[in-house]
């Protein structure tokens, strides 16, 4: 499992996150709209979440003293014609679900995530959003 898939799984298991997300059919029926790519499909309703790695592809990026440092960005997008309340609730639910959560990634020891507080933004088309940064340090399995 990649880091992004592990985060997607953690969020999909969180009741507050799931109850505040649009649904999307990835091919196996409707599930929460949590995408491990950015941008999300235009036809998907809101709110939705995109996950992106800031360094490395599908794995930890920077090696320091035999530890791999990884960081990623989570974007929460709402509907520009509706209140910002639901994306705000969702962004804070994500922060609470991920901060200090254990994550297991193929080839590495279990690690603990660190997630910052969400920061609000609006895209050029008027869609309200929130950005969260997630980080982790991984050690290779022995």
DOTI-649178 format. One line per 2 residues: number of its first residue (from 0); their letters; for each residue x, y, z of N, C-alpha, C. Coordinates in pm, whole numbers, plus 32768, in hexadecimal, padded with zeros to 4 digits. Example, Ala and Ser with C-alpha at 12.3 -4.5 7.8 and 13.67 -1.06 7.14 Angstrom:
BEGIN
0 = as = 8527 7DC7 830C 84CE 7E3E 830C 8528 7EB6 830C | 8505 7F1F 82C4 8557 7F96 82CA 850A 8003 8313
***
This chain:
BEGIN
0 = xx = 8055 7F8A 8000 8000 8000 8000 8059 807C 8000 | 8039 80DE 7FAD 8085 815B 7FAA 8057 81B6 801C
2 = xx = 80A1 8220 8032 807D 827F 809B 7FF4 82BD 807E | 7FDF 82E7 8002 7F60 8326 7FE0 7EEB 82C5 7FF0
4 = xx = 7EFF 8248 7FCA 7E95 81E4 7FDD 7E79 81CE 8072 | 7EE1 81D0 80C4 7ECF 81BF 8155 7E80 8235 818F
6 = xx = 7E9E 82AE 8162 7E54 8324 8192 7DC4 831E 8161 | 7DB1 82F8 80E3 7D2A 82EA 80AC 7CD9 8286 8100
8 = xx = 7D17 821A 8126 7CD4 81B4 8178 7CAF 81EA 8202 | 7D0B 8233 8241 7CEE 826F 82C4 7C76 82CD 82BD
10 = xx = 7C74 8321 8255 7C05 8380 8247 7B82 8339 8226 | 7B88 82D0 81D7 7B10 8284 81B3 7AD3 823C 822B
12 = xx = 7B24 8225 8292 7AF4 81E2 830B 7AC3 8244 8376 | 7ACF 82C6 835C 7AA6 832B 83BD 7A16 8357 83A0
14 = xx = 79BC 8340 8400 792D 835C 83EB 7911 83EE 83CB | 7954 844B 840E 793C 84DA 83F4 7968 84FF 8368
16 = xx = 79DA 84CD 833E 7A0A 84E9 82B6 79A8 84B3 824E | 7984 8435 825D 792C 83F4 81FC 78A5 8439 81F3
18 = xx = 786E 8460 8265 77E8 849D 8265 77E6 8528 8226 | 785A 8567 8217 7861 85EE 81DE 7895 85F1 814F
20 = xx = 78B0 857D 8116 78E8 8578 808E 787F 8551 8026 | 7893 8583 7FAC 7845 8553 7F3A 786E 84C2 7F22
22 = xx = 7821 847D 7ECF 783F 83F2 7EAB 786E 83EE 7E19 | 78C4 838C 7DFB 78F8 837D 7D73 7905 82E8 7D55
24 = xx = 78EA 82C3 7CD9 78F8 8237 7CB1 7980 8224 7C6E | 79DB 81E2 7CB6 7A60 81C4 7C80 7A5E 8144 7C2D
26 = xx = 79E8 8109 7C1C 79DA 808E 7BD0 79A2 801B 7C21 | 799D 802C 7CA4 796A 7FC2 7CFE 78F0 7FF2 7D4C
28 = xx = 78AB 8056 7D1A 7839 808F 7D61 7860 8111 7DA5 | 77FE 8154 7DDF 7814 81D6 7E1C 7863 81CC 7E9F
30 = xx = 78C8 8220 7EA9 791B 822A 7F22 793A 82BE 7F39 | 7970 82E0 7FAF 7991 836D 7FC8 79F1 83A4 7F5E
32 = xx = 79DC 8421 7F39 7A2B 8463 7ED0 7AB2 8490 7F07 | 7B0C 842F 7F16 7B95 8448 7F44 7BF1 8419 7ED4
34 = xx = 7C32 8476 7E92 7C81 8458 7E1C 7D16 845C 7E39 | 7D60 83F8 7E09 7DF1 83F8 7E18 7E30 8433 7D99
36 = xx = 7DF0 8497 7D65 7E22 84E4 7CF4 7DE5 856F 7CFC | 7E26 85CC 7CB9 7DF7 8656 7CBA 7E08 868B 7C2C
38 = xx = 7DA1 86BB 7BEB 7D1D 86D9 7C22 7CBF 8660 7C20 | 7C53 866F 7C69 7BE8 860A 7C68 7B99 8618 7BE6
40 = xx = 7B4E 85B1 7BBF 7AFA 85BC 7B47 7A97 8631 7B53 | 7A87 867C 7AE9 7A2D 86EF 7AEB 799D 86CA 7B09
42 = xx = 7974 8651 7AE5 78E8 8628 7AF8 78C9 8600 7B87 | 792D 85F8 7BDC 7916 85CF 7C67 78D8 8643 7CB5
44 = xx = 7876 8622 7D07 783A 8687 7D5E 789A 86B0 7DCD | 7870 8710 7E1B 78C0 873F 7E8C 786F 872D 7F0C
46 = xx = 78B2 8729 7F7C 7942 8737 7F8D 798D 86B7 7F67 | 7A0A 86CC 7F41 7A61 865D 7F1D 7AEC 8679 7F53
48 = xx = 7B3F 8611 7F52 7BC6 861B 7F87 7C28 85E7 7F1E | 7C99 862F 7F0C 7D06 85FC 7EB9 7D82 85EF 7F11
50 = xx = 7DCF 8587 7EF7 7E4B 856B 7F40 7EBF 8572 7EDC | 7F2B 85B4 7F05 7F9E 85C4 7EAB 801F 85B8 7EFC
52 = xx = 8080 8571 7EC2 8104 8569 7F01 8154 85E3 7ED8 | 819D 861B 7F39 81F2 868E 7F1B 827F 8665 7EF5
54 = xx = 82A6 85EB 7F17 832C 85BB 7EF5 832A 8526 7EE1 | 8367 84F7 7E76 836B 8468 7E5B 82EB 843A 7E19
56 = xx = 82F2 83CB 7DD5 827D 8392 7D94 8258 8310 7DD9 | 81E3 830C 7E16 81AF 8295 7E5A 8209 8264 7ECA
58 = xx = 8256 82BC 7F05 82A9 8292 7F74 82F3 8307 7FB0 | 8335 82EE 8020 8380 8358 8063 83E5 8398 8006
60 = xx = 83FD 8419 801D 844F 8465 7FC1 84DF 847E 7FEA | 84FA 84BE 805A 8580 84EB 807D 85BA 848F 80E7
62 = xx = 8636 8462 80D1 8678 8409 8132 86D4 845C 818A | 86C0 8453 820F 8716 8495 826F 8733 8431 82DD
64 = xx = 87B3 840F 82EF 87DC 83B1 8358 878B 8330 8354 | 877F 82F4 82E2 8738 8275 82CA 86A2 827C 82E4
66 = xx = 866D 82F2 82F6 85DD 8305 8303 85AB 8350 8288 | 8532 832D 825E 84F6 836C 81E9 8490 83D2 8219
68 = xx = 84A4 844F 81F0 8443 84B7 8211 83E2 84C6 819E | 8362 84CD 81BF 82FB 84D7 8159 829C 8549 817D
70 = xx = 826B 858F 8118 8202 85F2 8130 819E 85EF 80BD | 8125 8612 80DF 80BA 8614 807B 8059 8685 8096
72 = xx = 8008 86A2 8034 7FA3 870C 8040 7F19 86CF 802C | 7EBE 86F6 8082 7E32 86CD 8077 7DE2 874A 8059
74 = xx = 7D92 8743 7FF0 7D3B 87B2 7FCD 7CAA 8787 7FE0 | 7C5E 87DC 8023 7BCE 87C8 8035 7B89 8834 7FE2
76 = xx = 7B32 880A 7F88 7AEC 886A 7F33 7A55 8862 7F49 | 7A17 88D6 7F57 7987 88E1 7F66 7947 8916 7EE8
78 = xx = 78C3 8929 7EEF 7874 895C 7E7F 786F 89F4 7E89 | 788E 8A39 7E1B 7893 8ACB 7E1F 7808 8B0A 7E32
80 = xx = 779E 8ABC 7E1D 7717 8AF0 7E2D 76DA 8AD1 7EB5 | 772A 8A98 7F0E 76F9 8A73 7F93 7752 8AAD 8000
82 = xx = 7729 8A9C 807A 7773 8ACE 80ED 77FA 8A89 80FA | 7855 8ACD 813B 78D9 8A98 8158 78D7 8A3C 81D3
84 = xx = 7865 8A2D 8213 785C 89E4 8292 7884 8951 8283 | 7852 890B 8220 7870 887C 8212 7903 8863 81F3
86 = xx = 7940 88AB 8194 79D0 8896 817E 7A23 88B5 81FB | 79F9 8917 8248 7A40 8939 82C4 7A39 88C5 8327
88 = xx = 79C2 888F 833B 79B1 881D 8396 7A04 87A7 8363 | 7A01 878F 82E2 7A4B 8721 82A6 7AE2 8733 82B8
90 = xx = 7B14 87AB 82A0 7BA4 87C4 82AD 7BD3 87AA 833C | 7B86 87D7 839E 7BAC 87C0 842A 7B9E 872C 844F
92 = xx = 7B3D 86E7 8416 7B30 8656 842F 7BAA 860C 83F7 | 7BD9 8636 8384 7C50 85F8 8349 7CCA 8611 83A1
94 = xx = 7CDA 868C 83CF 7D4C 86AC 8426 7D4A 8654 84A3 | 7CD5 8646 84E1 7CCA 85F3 855A 7CE1 855F 853B
96 = xx = 7CB0 8530 84C8 7CBE 84A3 84A5 7D4F 847D 8487 | 7D9B 84D9 844D 7E22 84B8 8421 7E90 84DB 8485
98 = xx = 7E7D 8543 84D4 7EE8 856C 852F 7F01 84FE 8596 | 7F7A 84CE 8599 7FA7 8462 85F3 7F6D 83DA 85D0
100 = xx = 7F37 83CA 8558 7F02 8348 852D 7F76 82EF 84FE | 7F6B 8270 851D 7FCE 820F 84EC 7FAE 81E9 845D
102 = xx = 8016 81DB 840D 8004 81B7 8381 806C 814D 835C | 803E 80E9 8311 8098 807F 82E4 80A4 8086 824C
104 = xx = 8120 808C 821D 813E 8095 818F 8199 8020 816B | 817E 7FE0 80FC 81CC 7F6C 80D0 8261 7F8B 80CE
106 = xx = 82AF 7F36 8112 8340 7F44 8112 8378 7F99 8183 | 8320 7FCF 81D7 834E 8027 8243 830D 8000 82C7
108 = xx = 834F 8025 8335 8314 8012 83B8 829B 806E 83C5 | 8242 804B 8420 81CE 80A1 843A 8201 8129 8468
110 = xx = 81C2 8192 8438 81E9 8219 845A 8170 8266 848E | 8189 82D9 84C7 8120 832F 84FB 811D 83AE 84A7
112 = xx = 80A5 83D6 847E 8093 8450 842E 808B 84CB 8487 | 80B1 853B 844F 809B 85BE 848E 804C 8611 8429
114 = xx = 7FDF 864E 8455 7F8B 869D 83FA 7F78 8727 8435 | 7F8E 878F 83E4 7F7B 8817 8415 7EE7 883F 8411
116 = xx = 7EC9 88B0 844D 7E40 88E6 8449 7E22 8915 83BB | 7DA4 890A 8391 7D81 8935 8309 7D8C 89CC 82F7
118 = xx = 7DB5 89F3 827F 7DB5 8A82 825D 7D55 8A97 81E9 | 7D01 8AFC 81F4 7C9A 8B17 8190 7CD1 8B5B 8115
120 = xx = 7C8E 8B42 80A4 7CB1 8B82 8026 7C3A 8B7B 7FC9 | 7C41 8BC5 7F5C 7BDA 8BBF 7EF3 7C23 8BB6 7E6E
122 = xx = 7BF8 8B59 7E18 7C3B 8B4C 7D97 7C0C 8BBB 7D38 | 7C4D 8BCC 7CC5 7C29 8C38 7C68 7B98 8C35 7C37
124 = xx = 7B58 8BBE 7C3C 7ACD 8BB3 7C0F 7A69 8BC9 7C80 | 7A9A 8BE6 7CF8 7A41 8C03 7D67 7A1F 8B8D 7DC1
126 = xx = 7A5F 8B1A 7DAD 7A44 8AA6 7E02 7A8F 8AB5 7E86 | 7A47 8AAA 7EF7 7A8B 8AB4 7F78 7AD8 8A34 7F95
128 = xx = 7B4A 8A44 7FD6 7B9A 89D0 7FF4 7BED 89E1 8071 | 7C2C 8974 8097 7C87 8972 8109 7CFF 891D 80E3
130 = xx = 7D75 8948 810E 7DF0 88FD 80F7 7E25 88CB 817D | 7E4B 884B 817E 7E8B 8811 81F3 7F0E 87D2 81C5
132 = xx = 7F74 87DB 8218 7FF3 879B 81FA 8005 8727 825B | 802E 86B6 8224 8044 863D 8273 80D6 8615 8263
134 = xx = 8113 85E6 82CF 819F 85BB 82CA 81B0 853A 8318 | 821A 84F0 82F4 823A 8474 833B 82CE 8457 8327
136 = xx = 8303 8409 8382 838C 83D7 8375 8383 833F 8376 | 83C2 8300 8314 83BD 826E 8306 8448 8233 8313
138 = xx = 844D 81BB 834A 84C8 816B 834D 84AE 80EE 82FB | 8511 80C6 82AE 8503 804B 8261 84F2 7FD5 82BE
140 = xx = 84A3 7F73 8290 8493 7EF9 82DE 8518 7EB0 82E6 | 8530 7E70 8356 85AE 7E27 8367 859C 7D97 833C
***
